[in-house]
Amino acid sequence: MSVVEIRTAVESDLPRLRAVFRDSSWSNEGNRELLVEHPEFLELSANAVREGRTRAAAINGNIVGFASVADATGRLELEDLFVDPAFMRQGVGRALIRDVAEQARRRGVRRVEVDANDHALRFYEEVGFVALERVALDHGTAMRMTLDVTPV
């Protein structure tokens, strides 16, 4: 397995982050119909990067994934987690979750929450998230999940 390095994303990373976002989104067959219907969903905003809320995962200096978080009352909200399909199942997503958990600990919050699409449920369960409830989104539903990051 290659070493995954994680750092804060910068604006010059946006073209690569956008490519990872598009490729990862298209890789999920269950989302394709919705993406064809709403191509605007494939446009990654620069806001999280500009605000310093996005962390990029790189292997040999090449960005292969990223995660964005937002502060919420008493928790961190995982807004984005995307991995280049060519690097899925190689520990990139897990490394990003470890990094997000560490960010939460540094900020003094006890949990991270995410609205997980059905295709991502197994991954989130494997990295320690617990399902809370089904929630309605603008275009479908997701499972609201939480990860306790309290130091052991």
N, CA, C and O atoms as a GROMACS GRO file, in nm:
protein
  608
    1MET      N    1   0.084  -0.118   0.000
    1MET     CA    2   0.000   0.000   0.000
    1MET      C    3   0.089   0.125   0.000
    1MET      O    4   0.191   0.128   0.069
    2SER      N    5   0.051   0.225  -0.075
    2SER     CA    6   0.125   0.350  -0.084
    2SER      C    7   0.095   0.437   0.037
    2SER      O    8  -0.009   0.424   0.100
    3VAL      N    9   0.188   0.526   0.067
    3VAL     CA   10   0.171   0.618   0.178
    3VAL      C   11   0.078   0.731   0.134
    3VAL      O   12   0.099   0.795   0.031
    4VAL      N   13  -0.026   0.755   0.215
    4VAL     CA   14  -0.121   0.863   0.189
    4VAL      C   15  -0.081   0.982   0.274
    4VAL      O   16  -0.077   0.972   0.397
    5GLU      N   17  -0.052   1.093   0.211
    5GLU     CA   18  -0.020   1.217   0.281
    5GLU      C   19  -0.140   1.309   0.274
    5GLU      O   20  -0.203   1.322   0.169
    6ILE      N   21  -0.172   1.372   0.386
    6ILE     CA   22  -0.289   1.459   0.391
    6ILE      C   23  -0.245   1.600   0.430
    6ILE      O   24  -0.167   1.619   0.523
    7ARG      N   25  -0.297   1.696   0.356
    7ARG     CA   26  -0.265   1.837   0.381
    7ARG      C   27  -0.386   1.922   0.350
    7ARG      O   28  -0.481   1.877   0.285
    8THR      N   29  -0.382   2.045   0.395
    8THR     CA   30  -0.490   2.139   0.364
    8THR      C   31  -0.483   2.174   0.216
    8THR      O   32  -0.377   2.209   0.164
    9ALA      N   33  -0.596   2.164   0.149
    9ALA     CA   34  -0.603   2.196   0.007
    9ALA      C   35  -0.590   2.347  -0.013
    9ALA      O   36  -0.630   2.426   0.072
   10VAL      N   37  -0.534   2.383  -0.126
   10VAL     CA   38  -0.519   2.525  -0.163
   10VAL      C   39  -0.588   2.546  -0.298
   10VAL      O   40  -0.621   2.451  -0.368
   11GLU      N   41  -0.608   2.671  -0.331
   11GLU     CA   42  -0.685   2.704  -0.451
   11GLU      C   43  -0.627   2.643  -0.579
   11GLU      O   44  -0.702   2.608  -0.670
   12SER      N   45  -0.494   2.631  -0.586
   12SER     CA   46  -0.435   2.572  -0.707
   12SER      C   47  -0.466   2.422  -0.720
   12SER      O   48  -0.443   2.363  -0.825
   13ASP      N   49  -0.518   2.360  -0.613
   13ASP     CA   50  -0.560   2.220  -0.618
   13ASP      C   51  -0.698   2.202  -0.681
   13ASP      O   52  -0.736   2.090  -0.714
   14LEU      N   53  -0.772   2.309  -0.698
   14LEU     CA   54  -0.911   2.297  -0.741
   14LEU      C   55  -0.932   2.217  -0.870
   14LEU      O   56  -1.024   2.136  -0.874
   15PRO      N   57  -0.853   2.234  -0.973
   15PRO     CA   58  -0.877   2.153  -1.093
   15PRO      C   59  -0.871   2.003  -1.064
   15PRO      O   60  -0.955   1.927  -1.112
   16ARG      N   61  -0.773   1.961  -0.987
   16ARG     CA   62  -0.761   1.818  -0.955
   16ARG      C   63  -0.873   1.773  -0.860
   16ARG      O   64  -0.928   1.665  -0.878
   17LEU      N   65  -0.907   1.856  -0.761
   17LEU     CA   66  -1.017   1.822  -0.670
   17LEU      C   67  -1.147   1.807  -0.748
   17LEU      O   68  -1.226   1.716  -0.722
   18ARG      N   69  -1.168   1.895  -0.842
   18ARG     CA   70  -1.290   1.887  -0.925
   18ARG      C   71  -1.292   1.760  -1.010
   18ARG      O   72  -1.398   1.701  -1.029
   19ALA      N   73  -1.176   1.719  -1.060
   19ALA     CA   74  -1.169   1.596  -1.139
   19ALA      C   75  -1.199   1.474  -1.051
   19ALA      O   76  -1.272   1.384  -1.092
   20VAL      N   77  -1.143   1.471  -0.930
   20VAL     CA   78  -1.170   1.361  -0.838
   20VAL      C   79  -1.319   1.358  -0.804
   20VAL      O   80  -1.381   1.252  -0.802
   21PHE      N   81  -1.376   1.475  -0.778
   21PHE     CA   82  -1.519   1.487  -0.745
   21PHE      C   83  -1.606   1.429  -0.858
   21PHE      O   84  -1.695   1.349  -0.833
   22ARG      N   85  -1.578   1.471  -0.981
   22ARG     CA   86  -1.656   1.422  -1.097
   22ARG      C   87  -1.638   1.272  -1.117
   22ARG      O   88  -1.736   1.199  -1.132
   23ASP      N   89  -1.514   1.227  -1.119
   23ASP     CA   90  -1.488   1.085  -1.145
   23ASP      C   91  -1.548   0.996  -1.036
   23ASP      O   92  -1.606   0.892  -1.066
   24SER      N   93  -1.535   1.038  -0.914
   24SER     CA   94  -1.590   0.960  -0.803
   24SER      C   95  -1.743   0.959  -0.809
   24SER      O   96  -1.805   0.855  -0.788
   25SER      N   97  -1.802   1.074  -0.839
   25SER     CA   98  -1.948   1.081  -0.849
   25SER      C   99  -2.000   0.992  -0.960
   25SER      O  100  -2.098   0.920  -0.941
   26TRP      N  101  -1.935   0.995  -1.076
   26TRP     CA  102  -1.977   0.912  -1.190
   26TRP      C  103  -1.957   0.764  -1.164
   26TRP      O  104  -2.026   0.681  -1.224
   27SER      N  105  -1.864   0.728  -1.076
   27SER     CA  106  -1.834   0.587  -1.053
   27SER      C  107  -1.947   0.513  -0.982
   27SER      O  108  -1.951   0.390  -0.983
   28ASN      N  109  -2.038   0.586  -0.921
   28ASN     CA  110  -2.151   0.524  -0.852
   28ASN      C  111  -2.268   0.513  -0.948
   28ASN      O  112  -2.333   0.612  -0.980
   29GLU      N  113  -2.294   0.392  -0.995
   29GLU     CA  114  -2.401   0.372  -1.093
   29GLU      C  115  -2.537   0.420  -1.044
   29GLU      O  116  -2.619   0.466  -1.124
   30GLY      N  117  -2.560   0.410  -0.914
   30GLY     CA  118  -2.689   0.452  -0.857
   30GLY      C  119  -2.716   0.601  -0.869
   30GLY      O  120  -2.830   0.644  -0.858
   31ASN      N  121  -2.612   0.680  -0.890
   31ASN     CA  122  -2.628   0.826  -0.900
   31ASN      C  123  -2.631   0.878  -1.043
   31ASN      O  124  -2.663   0.994  -1.065
   32ARG      N  125  -2.600   0.795  -1.139
   32ARG     CA  126  -2.582   0.843  -1.277
   32ARG      C  127  -2.706   0.909  -1.334
   32ARG      O  128  -2.696   1.014  -1.398
   33GLU      N  129  -2.821   0.849  -1.313
   33GLU     CA  130  -2.944   0.908  -1.367
   33GLU      C  131  -2.966   1.048  -1.311
   33GLU      O  132  -3.000   1.141  -1.385
   34LEU      N  133  -2.945   1.064  -1.181
   34LEU     CA  134  -2.961   1.195  -1.117
   34LEU      C  135  -2.858   1.294  -1.170
   34LEU      O  136  -2.890   1.411  -1.191
   35LEU      N  137  -2.735   1.249  -1.193
   35LEU     CA  138  -2.629   1.338  -1.242
   35LEU      C  139  -2.655   1.381  -1.386
   35LEU      O  140  -2.624   1.494  -1.423
   36VAL      N  141  -2.712   1.292  -1.466
   36VAL     CA  142  -2.748   1.330  -1.603
   36VAL      C  143  -2.858   1.434  -1.599
   36VAL      O  144  -2.857   1.530  -1.676
   37GLU      N  145  -2.953   1.413  -1.510
   37GLU     CA  146  -3.066   1.505  -1.495
   37GLU      C  147  -3.023   1.640  -1.437
   37GLU      O  148  -3.081   1.744  -1.469
   38HIS      N  149  -2.922   1.638  -1.351
   38HIS     CA  150  -2.875   1.760  -1.282
   38HIS      C  151  -2.723   1.772  -1.294
   38HIS      O  152  -2.653   1.747  -1.196
   39PRO      N  153  -2.671   1.809  -1.410
   39PRO     CA  154  -2.525   1.820  -1.426
   39PRO      C  155  -2.462   1.923  -1.333
   39PRO      O  156  -2.342   1.919  -1.309
   40GLU      N  157  -2.542   2.014  -1.282
   40GLU     CA  158  -2.488   2.113  -1.187
   40GLU      C  159  -2.438   2.047  -1.058
   40GLU      O  160  -2.358   2.106  -0.986
   41PHE      N  161  -2.484   1.924  -1.029
   41PHE     CA  162  -2.438   1.852  -0.910
   41PHE      C  163  -2.292   1.810  -0.923
   41PHE      O  164  -2.228   1.774  -0.825
   42LEU      N  165  -2.240   1.815  -1.044
   42LEU     CA  166  -2.100   1.777  -1.067
   42LEU      C  167  -2.005   1.896  -1.059
   42LEU      O  168  -1.887   1.884  -1.092
   43GLU      N  169  -2.055   2.010  -1.016
   43GLU     CA  170  -1.973   2.130  -1.004
   43GLU      C  171  -1.934   2.150  -0.858
   43GLU      O  172  -2.017   2.184  -0.774
   44LEU      N  173  -1.808   2.128  -0.828
   44LEU     CA  174  -1.757   2.144  -0.691
   44LEU      C  175  -1.729   2.291  -0.664
   44LEU      O  176  -1.650   2.354  -0.734
   45SER      N  177  -1.792   2.344  -0.563
   45SER     CA  178  -1.771   2.482  -0.522
   45SER      C  179  -1.630   2.498  -0.466
   45SER      O  180  -1.574   2.405  -0.408
   46ALA      N  181  -1.574   2.615  -0.481
   46ALA     CA  182  -1.442   2.646  -0.427
   46ALA      C  183  -1.448   2.695  -0.283
   46ALA      O  184  -1.344   2.713  -0.219
   47ASN      N  185  -1.567   2.716  -0.230
   47ASN     CA  186  -1.580   2.777  -0.097
   47ASN      C  187  -1.504   2.704   0.012
   47ASN      O  188  -1.430   2.768   0.087
   48ALA      N  189  -1.521   2.574   0.024
   48ALA     CA  190  -1.457   2.499   0.132
   48ALA      C  191  -1.305   2.508   0.122
   48ALA      O  192  -1.236   2.517   0.223
   49VAL      N  193  -1.254   2.504   0.000
   49VAL     CA  194  -1.109   2.517  -0.018
   49VAL      C  195  -1.064   2.657   0.022
   49VAL      O  196  -0.968   2.672   0.097
   50ARG      N  197  -1.132   2.757  -0.025
   50ARG     CA  198  -1.096   2.896   0.009
   50ARG      C  199  -1.106   2.924   0.158
   50ARG      O  200  -1.032   3.008   0.211
   51GLU      N  201  -1.195   2.855   0.226
   51GLU     CA  202  -1.213   2.874   0.370
   51GLU      C  203  -1.123   2.782   0.453
   51GLU      O  204  -1.130   2.785   0.576
   52GLY      N  205  -1.040   2.702   0.388
   52GLY     CA  206  -0.947   2.614   0.459
   52GLY      C  207  -1.013   2.494   0.522
   52GLY      O  208  -0.960   2.438   0.619
   53ARG      N  209  -1.129   2.452   0.470
   53ARG     CA  210  -1.205   2.341   0.528
   53ARG      C  211  -1.188   2.209   0.452
   53ARG      O  212  -1.251   2.109   0.487
   54THR      N  213  -1.104   2.209   0.349
   54THR     CA  214  -1.083   2.089   0.269
   54THR      C  215  -0.942   2.037   0.290
   54THR      O  216  -0.844   2.112   0.286
   55ARG      N  217  -0.933   1.906   0.311
   55ARG     CA  218  -0.805   1.839   0.325
   55ARG      C  219  -0.788   1.746   0.205
   55ARG      O  220  -0.878   1.669   0.171
   56ALA      N  221  -0.672   1.754   0.143
   56ALA     CA  222  -0.642   1.674   0.024
   56ALA      C  223  -0.555   1.555   0.062
   56ALA      O  224  -0.459   1.569   0.138
   57ALA      N  225  -0.588   1.439   0.008
   57ALA     CA  226  -0.508   1.318   0.026
   57ALA      C  227  -0.426   1.298  -0.100
   57ALA      O  228  -0.480   1.299  -0.211
   58ALA      N  229  -0.296   1.278  -0.083
   58ALA     CA  230  -0.207   1.261  -0.198
   58ALA      C  231  -0.122   1.136  -0.182
   58ALA      O  232  -0.082   1.099  -0.072
   59ILE      N  233  -0.094   1.074  -0.294
   59ILE     CA  234   0.000   0.963  -0.302
   59ILE      C  235   0.106   1.005  -0.402
   59ILE      O  236   0.074   1.040  -0.516
   60ASN      N  237   0.231   1.001  -0.360
   60ASN     CA  238   0.343   1.045  -0.444
   60ASN      C  239   0.319   1.184  -0.501
   60ASN      O  240   0.354   1.213  -0.616
   61GLY      N  241   0.259   1.272  -0.420
   61GLY     CA  242   0.237   1.410  -0.460
   61GLY      C  243   0.114   1.434  -0.545
   61GLY      O  244   0.083   1.550  -0.575
   62ASN      N  245   0.042   1.329  -0.584
   62ASN     CA  246  -0.077   1.343  -0.668
   62ASN      C  247  -0.203   1.331  -0.583
   62ASN      O  248  -0.219   1.234  -0.509
   63ILE      N  249  -0.292   1.428  -0.594
   63ILE     CA  250  -0.416   1.425  -0.516
   63ILE      C  251  -0.505   1.311  -0.566
   63ILE      O  252  -0.535   1.300  -0.684
   64VAL      N  253  -0.546   1.227  -0.470
   64VAL     CA  254  -0.629   1.111  -0.503
   64VAL      C  255  -0.760   1.110  -0.425
   64VAL      O  256  -0.842   1.019  -0.441
   65GLY      N  257  -0.780   1.210  -0.340
   65GLY     CA  258  -0.904   1.218  -0.263
   65GLY      C  259  -0.906   1.344  -0.181
   65GLY      O  260  -0.807   1.416  -0.171
   66PHE      N  261  -1.023   1.372  -0.123
   66PHE     CA  262  -1.034   1.490  -0.036
   66PHE      C  263  -1.156   1.477   0.054
   66PHE      O  264  -1.249   1.401   0.028
   67ALA      N  265  -1.152   1.555   0.160
   67ALA     CA  266  -1.265   1.563   0.254
   67ALA      C  267  -1.280   1.708   0.295
   67ALA      O  268  -1.182   1.779   0.315
   68SER      N  269  -1.406   1.752   0.307
   68SER     CA  270  -1.436   1.888   0.355
   68SER      C  271  -1.526   1.877   0.476
   68SER      O  272  -1.616   1.794   0.482
   69VAL      N  273  -1.501   1.963   0.573
   69VAL     CA  274  -1.581   1.964   0.696
   69VAL      C  275  -1.634   2.104   0.721
   69VAL      O  276  -1.586   2.202   0.666
   70ALA      N  277  -1.735   2.109   0.806
   70ALA     CA  278  -1.790   2.238   0.851
   70ALA      C  279  -1.817   2.226   1.000
   70ALA      O  280  -1.855   2.120   1.049
   71ASP      N  281  -1.796   2.335   1.070
   71ASP     CA  282  -1.828   2.339   1.213
   71ASP      C  283  -1.978   2.343   1.230
   71ASP      O  284  -2.047   2.415   1.159
   72ALA      N  285  -2.027   2.265   1.323
   72ALA     CA  286  -2.168   2.266   1.361
   72ALA      C  287  -2.171   2.262   1.513
   72ALA      O  288  -2.070   2.228   1.576
   73THR      N  289  -2.280   2.294   1.571
   73THR     CA  290  -2.289   2.298   1.716
   73THR      C  291  -2.251   2.165   1.777
   73THR      O  292  -2.321   2.065   1.760
   74GLY      N  293  -2.139   2.163   1.847
   74GLY     CA  294  -2.095   2.044   1.919
   74GLY      C  295  -2.042   1.930   1.834
   74GLY      O  296  -2.021   1.820   1.885
   75ARG      N  297  -2.021   1.955   1.704
   75ARG     CA  298  -1.974   1.847   1.617
   75ARG      C  299  -1.909   1.906   1.492
   75ARG      O  300  -1.914   2.026   1.467
   76LEU      N  301  -1.847   1.818   1.415
   76LEU     CA  302  -1.802   1.853   1.281
   76LEU      C  303  -1.894   1.784   1.183
   76LEU      O  304  -1.931   1.668   1.203
   77GLU      N  305  -1.930   1.852   1.079
   77GLU     CA  306  -2.013   1.796   0.973
   77GLU      C  307  -1.922   1.760   0.856
   77GLU      O  308  -1.852   1.847   0.802
   78LEU      N  309  -1.921   1.633   0.817
   78LEU     CA  310  -1.845   1.590   0.700
   78LEU      C  311  -1.930   1.622   0.578
   78LEU      O  312  -2.030   1.556   0.551
   79GLU      N  313  -1.888   1.723   0.504
   79GLU     CA  314  -1.964   1.768   0.387
   79GLU      C  315  -1.930   1.688   0.263
   79GLU      O  316  -2.018   1.654   0.184
   80ASP      N  317  -1.803   1.659   0.245
   80ASP     CA  318  -1.756   1.590   0.125
   80ASP      C  319  -1.652   1.486   0.163
   80ASP      O  320  -1.569   1.509   0.251
   81LEU      N  321  -1.657   1.373   0.097
   81LEU     CA  322  -1.551   1.273   0.104
   81LEU      C  323  -1.552   1.202  -0.031
   81LEU      O  324  -1.645   1.127  -0.062
   82PHE      N  325  -1.449   1.226  -0.110
   82PHE     CA  326  -1.442   1.169  -0.244
   82PHE      C  327  -1.303   1.115  -0.268
   82PHE      O  328  -1.203   1.176  -0.230
   83VAL      N  329  -1.298   0.998  -0.333
   83VAL     CA  330  -1.171   0.934  -0.366
   83VAL      C  331  -1.174   0.899  -0.514
   83VAL      O  332  -1.275   0.851  -0.566
   84ASP      N  333  -1.063   0.924  -0.582
   84ASP     CA  334  -1.048   0.887  -0.722
   84ASP      C  335  -1.076   0.737  -0.734
   84ASP      O  336  -1.017   0.658  -0.660
   85PRO      N  337  -1.165   0.696  -0.825
   85PRO     CA  338  -1.199   0.554  -0.837
   85PRO      C  339  -1.078   0.463  -0.855
   85PRO      O  340  -1.081   0.348  -0.811
   86ALA      N  341  -0.972   0.511  -0.917
   86ALA     CA  342  -0.852   0.429  -0.937
   86ALA      C  343  -0.780   0.401  -0.805
   86ALA      O  344  -0.694   0.314  -0.800
   87PHE      N  345  -0.815   0.476  -0.700
   87PHE     CA  346  -0.749   0.459  -0.570
   87PHE      C  347  -0.843   0.414  -0.460
   87PHE      O  348  -0.805   0.412  -0.343
   88MET      N  349  -0.967   0.379  -0.496
   88MET     CA  350  -1.061   0.329  -0.395
   88MET      C  351  -1.013   0.194  -0.342
   88MET      O  352  -0.946   0.118  -0.412
   89ARG      N  353  -1.048   0.167  -0.218
   89ARG     CA  354  -1.011   0.042  -0.149
   89ARG      C  355  -0.861   0.029  -0.129
   89ARG      O  356  -0.807  -0.082  -0.124
   90GLN      N  357  -0.793   0.144  -0.117
   90GLN     CA  358  -0.649   0.144  -0.091
   90GLN      C  359  -0.614   0.224   0.034
   90GLN      O  360  -0.497   0.258   0.055
   91GLY      N  361  -0.714   0.254   0.116
   91GLY     CA  362  -0.688   0.322   0.242
   91GLY      C  363  -0.698   0.473   0.239
   91GLY      O  364  -0.678   0.539   0.341
   92VAL      N  365  -0.729   0.530   0.123
   92VAL     CA  366  -0.737   0.676   0.111
   92VAL      C  367  -0.854   0.731   0.192
   92VAL      O  368  -0.838   0.825   0.270
   93GLY      N  369  -0.972   0.673   0.175
   93GLY     CA  370  -1.090   0.717   0.250
   93GLY      C  371  -1.070   0.703   0.400
   93GLY      O  372  -1.105   0.792   0.477
   94ARG      N  373  -1.012   0.590   0.442
   94ARG     CA  374  -0.985   0.568   0.584
   94ARG      C  375  -0.889   0.674   0.639
   94ARG      O  376  -0.908   0.725   0.749
   95ALA      N  377  -0.786   0.705   0.561
   95ALA     CA  378  -0.690   0.807   0.604
   95ALA      C  379  -0.758   0.942   0.619
   95ALA      O  380  -0.730   1.016   0.713
   96LEU      N  381  -0.847   0.974   0.528
   96LEU     CA  382  -0.920   1.100   0.537
   96LEU      C  383  -1.011   1.102   0.659
   96LEU      O  384  -1.022   1.206   0.726
   97ILE      N  385  -1.077   0.991   0.691
   97ILE     CA  386  -1.163   0.985   0.809
   97ILE      C  387  -1.078   1.001   0.936
   97ILE      O  388  -1.119   1.072   1.029
   98ARG      N  389  -0.962   0.936   0.942
   98ARG     CA  390  -0.874   0.954   1.058
   98ARG      C  391  -0.836   1.101   1.074
   98ARG      O  392  -0.833   1.154   1.185
   99ASP      N  393  -0.807   1.166   0.962
   99ASP     CA  394  -0.771   1.307   0.965
   99ASP      C  395  -0.888   1.394   1.013
   99ASP      O  396  -0.868   1.486   1.093
  100VAL      N  397  -1.008   1.366   0.966
  100VAL     CA  398  -1.127   1.440   1.009
  100VAL      C  399  -1.149   1.420   1.158
  100VAL      O  400  -1.180   1.515   1.230
  101ALA      N  401  -1.133   1.296   1.206
  101ALA     CA  402  -1.150   1.269   1.349
  101ALA      C  403  -1.047   1.347   1.431
  101ALA      O  404  -1.080   1.400   1.538
  102GLU      N  405  -0.926   1.354   1.382
  102GLU     CA  406  -0.822   1.430   1.453
  102GLU      C  407  -0.855   1.580   1.453
  102GLU      O  408  -0.832   1.648   1.553
  103GLN      N  409  -0.908   1.631   1.343
  103GLN     CA  410  -0.951   1.771   1.339
  103GLN      C  411  -1.056   1.797   1.446
  103GLN      O  412  -1.052   1.898   1.516
  104ALA      N  413  -1.151   1.704   1.458
  104ALA     CA  414  -1.258   1.718   1.558
  104ALA      C  415  -1.198   1.722   1.699
  104ALA      O  416  -1.234   1.807   1.779
  105ARG      N  417  -1.107   1.629   1.728
  105ARG     CA  418  -1.044   1.627   1.861
  105ARG      C  419  -0.972   1.758   1.890
  105ARG      O  420  -0.984   1.813   1.999
  106ARG      N  421  -0.897   1.808   1.792
  106ARG     CA  422  -0.823   1.934   1.811
  106ARG      C  423  -0.918   2.050   1.839
  106ARG      O  424  -0.884   2.143   1.911
  107ARG      N  425  -1.036   2.044   1.780
  107ARG     CA  426  -1.135   2.151   1.800
  107ARG      C  427  -1.218   2.130   1.926
  107ARG      O  428  -1.301   2.214   1.962
  108GLY      N  429  -1.195   2.018   1.993
  108GLY     CA  430  -1.265   1.991   2.117
  108GLY      C  431  -1.407   1.941   2.099
  108GLY      O  432  -1.488   1.953   2.191
  109VAL      N  433  -1.440   1.887   1.982
  109VAL     CA  434  -1.574   1.832   1.962
  109VAL      C  435  -1.566   1.680   1.970
  109VAL      O  436  -1.462   1.620   1.943
  110ARG      N  437  -1.677   1.619   2.007
  110ARG     CA  438  -1.680   1.477   2.036
  110ARG      C  439  -1.728   1.389   1.923
  110ARG      O  440  -1.715   1.267   1.929
  111ARG      N  441  -1.784   1.450   1.818
  111ARG     CA  442  -1.835   1.363   1.712
  111ARG      C  443  -1.830   1.432   1.576
  111ARG      O  444  -1.823   1.554   1.562
  112VAL      N  445  -1.834   1.344   1.475
  112VAL     CA  446  -1.842   1.385   1.335
  112VAL      C  447  -1.971   1.324   1.282
  112VAL      O  448  -2.001   1.208   1.311
  113GLU      N  449  -2.046   1.400   1.205
  113GLU     CA  450  -2.169   1.348   1.146
  113GLU      C  451  -2.166   1.365   0.995
  113GLU      O  452  -2.098   1.453   0.942
  114VAL      N  453  -2.241   1.277   0.928
  114VAL     CA  454  -2.246   1.277   0.782
  114VAL      C  455  -2.383   1.226   0.738
  114VAL      O  456  -2.444   1.144   0.807
  115ASP      N  457  -2.430   1.274   0.625
  115ASP     CA  458  -2.547   1.218   0.558
  115ASP      C  459  -2.493   1.126   0.450
  115ASP      O  460  -2.446   1.172   0.346
  116ALA      N  461  -2.499   0.995   0.475
  116ALA     CA  462  -2.437   0.897   0.386
  116ALA      C  463  -2.535   0.845   0.282
  116ALA      O  464  -2.645   0.802   0.314
  117ASN      N  465  -2.492   0.851   0.156
  117ASN     CA  466  -2.569   0.788   0.048
  117ASN      C  467  -2.566   0.637   0.068
  117ASN      O  468  -2.475   0.584   0.132
  118ASP      N  469  -2.665   0.570   0.013
  118ASP     CA  470  -2.675   0.425   0.032
  118ASP      C  471  -2.548   0.351  -0.013
  118ASP      O  472  -2.507   0.254   0.051
  119HIS      N  473  -2.487   0.396  -0.122
  119HIS     CA  474  -2.368   0.327  -0.171
  119HIS      C  475  -2.248   0.343  -0.078
  119HIS      O  476  -2.151   0.267  -0.089
  120ALA      N  477  -2.251   0.439   0.012
  120ALA     CA  478  -2.139   0.465   0.102
  120ALA      C  479  -2.161   0.411   0.244
  120ALA      O  480  -2.071   0.418   0.327
  121LEU      N  481  -2.278   0.357   0.271
  121LEU     CA  482  -2.310   0.311   0.407
  121LEU      C  483  -2.208   0.211   0.461
  121LEU      O  484  -2.160   0.225   0.573
  122ARG      N  485  -2.176   0.113   0.382
  122ARG     CA  486  -2.082   0.009   0.429
  122ARG      C  487  -1.947   0.070   0.466
  122ARG      O  488  -1.890   0.036   0.569
  123PHE      N  489  -1.896   0.159   0.381
  123PHE     CA  490  -1.769   0.224   0.412
  123PHE      C  491  -1.776   0.296   0.546
  123PHE      O  492  -1.689   0.277   0.631
  124TYR      N  493  -1.879   0.378   0.564
  124TYR     CA  494  -1.889   0.454   0.689
  124TYR      C  495  -1.902   0.362   0.810
  124TYR      O  496  -1.845   0.390   0.915
  125GLU      N  497  -1.976   0.254   0.797
  125GLU     CA  498  -1.986   0.157   0.907
  125GLU      C  499  -1.850   0.095   0.936
  125GLU      O  500  -1.813   0.077   1.052
  126GLU      N  501  -1.774   0.062   0.831
  126GLU     CA  502  -1.643   0.000   0.848
  126GLU      C  503  -1.543   0.092   0.919
  126GLU      O  504  -1.452   0.044   0.987
  127VAL      N  505  -1.559   0.223   0.904
  127VAL     CA  506  -1.466   0.316   0.969
  127VAL      C  507  -1.520   0.368   1.102
  127VAL      O  508  -1.463   0.459   1.161
  128GLY      N  509  -1.632   0.309   1.149
  128GLY     CA  510  -1.679   0.339   1.284
  128GLY      C  511  -1.802   0.425   1.300
  128GLY      O  512  -1.845   0.450   1.412
  129PHE      N  513  -1.861   0.471   1.189
  129PHE     CA  514  -1.983   0.550   1.200
  129PHE      C  515  -2.100   0.460   1.239
  129PHE      O  516  -2.102   0.341   1.206
  130VAL      N  517  -2.196   0.517   1.310
  130VAL     CA  518  -2.316   0.447   1.353
  130VAL      C  519  -2.437   0.520   1.294
  130VAL      O  520  -2.444   0.643   1.296
  131ALA      N  521  -2.532   0.443   1.241
  131ALA     CA  522  -2.652   0.501   1.182
  131ALA      C  523  -2.741   0.560   1.290
  131ALA      O  524  -2.760   0.502   1.397
  132LEU      N  525  -2.796   0.679   1.260
  132LEU     CA  526  -2.889   0.746   1.352
  132LEU      C  527  -3.032   0.738   1.300
  132LEU      O  528  -3.121   0.687   1.368
  133GLU      N  529  -3.053   0.790   1.178
  133GLU     CA  530  -3.187   0.792   1.121
  133GLU      C  531  -3.179   0.822   0.972
  133GLU      O  532  -3.080   0.874   0.923
  134ARG      N  533  -3.284   0.788   0.903
  134ARG     CA  534  -3.297   0.820   0.761
  134ARG      C  535  -3.341   0.965   0.750
  134ARG      O  536  -3.431   1.008   0.823
  135VAL      N  537  -3.279   1.041   0.660
  135VAL     CA  538  -3.314   1.182   0.644
  135VAL      C  539  -3.346   1.213   0.499
  135VAL      O  540  -3.292   1.151   0.407
  136ALA      N  541  -3.434   1.308   0.479
  136ALA     CA  542  -3.471   1.352   0.345
  136ALA      C  543  -3.372   1.458   0.298
  136ALA      O  544  -3.336   1.549   0.372
  137LEU      N  545  -3.329   1.443   0.174
  137LEU     CA  546  -3.243   1.542   0.110
  137LEU      C  547  -3.320   1.606  -0.004
  137LEU      O  548  -3.433   1.564  -0.033
  138ASP      N  549  -3.262   1.704  -0.069
  138ASP     CA  550  -3.330   1.768  -0.182
  138ASP      C  551  -3.366   1.668  -0.292
  138ASP      O  552  -3.470   1.681  -0.355
  139HIS      N  553  -3.280   1.570  -0.313
  139HIS     CA  554  -3.302   1.474  -0.421
  139HIS      C  555  -3.280   1.332  -0.368
  139HIS      O  556  -3.182   1.267  -0.404
  140GLY      N  557  -3.370   1.285  -0.283
  140GLY     CA  558  -3.360   1.150  -0.230
  140GLY      C  559  -3.345   1.149  -0.078
  140GLY      O  560  -3.384   1.243  -0.010
  141THR      N  561  -3.289   1.039  -0.029
  141THR     CA  562  -3.270   1.025   0.115
  141THR      C  563  -3.128   0.978   0.142
  141THR      O  564  -3.056   0.934   0.052
  142ALA      N  565  -3.089   0.988   0.269
  142ALA     CA  566  -2.957   0.941   0.312
  142ALA      C  567  -2.970   0.893   0.456
  142ALA      O  568  -3.071   0.918   0.522
  143MET      N  569  -2.868   0.825   0.501
  143MET     CA  570  -2.864   0.782   0.639
  143MET      C  571  -2.778   0.881   0.717
  143MET      O  572  -2.661   0.902   0.684
  144ARG      N  573  -2.835   0.940   0.818
  144ARG     CA  574  -2.760   1.028   0.907
  144ARG      C  575  -2.676   0.938   0.997
  144ARG      O  576  -2.729   0.848   1.062
  145MET      N  577  -2.544   0.961   1.000
  145MET     CA  578  -2.454   0.876   1.075
  145MET      C  579  -2.363   0.961   1.164
  145MET      O  580  -2.339   1.079   1.136
  146THR      N  581  -2.314   0.900   1.271
  146THR     CA  582  -2.227   0.971   1.363
  146THR      C  583  -2.105   0.887   1.398
  146THR      O  584  -2.111   0.764   1.402
  147LEU      N  585  -1.995   0.955   1.423
  147LEU     CA  586  -1.871   0.892   1.464
  147LEU      C  587  -1.826   0.958   1.593
  147LEU      O  588  -1.802   1.078   1.597
  148ASP      N  589  -1.814   0.880   1.699
  148ASP     CA  590  -1.765   0.930   1.828
  148ASP      C  591  -1.614   0.940   1.819
  148ASP      O  592  -1.546   0.841   1.792
  149VAL      N  593  -1.560   1.059   1.842
  149VAL     CA  594  -1.415   1.079   1.833
  149VAL      C  595  -1.356   1.111   1.970
  149VAL      O  596  -1.246   1.165   1.979
  150THR      N  597  -1.429   1.080   2.075
  150THR     CA  598  -1.378   1.102   2.210
  150THR      C  599  -1.250   1.023   2.228
  150THR      O  600  -1.247   0.903   2.198
  151PRO      N  601  -1.144   1.085   2.277
  151PRO     CA  602  -1.020   1.012   2.298
  151PRO      C  603  -1.041   0.896   2.395
  151PRO      O  604  -1.115   0.908   2.493
  152VAL      N  605  -0.976   0.784   2.367
  152VAL     CA  606  -0.991   0.664   2.451
  152VAL      C  607  -0.904   0.677   2.573
  152VAL      O  608  -0.902   0.587   2.657
   0.00000   0.00000   0.00000
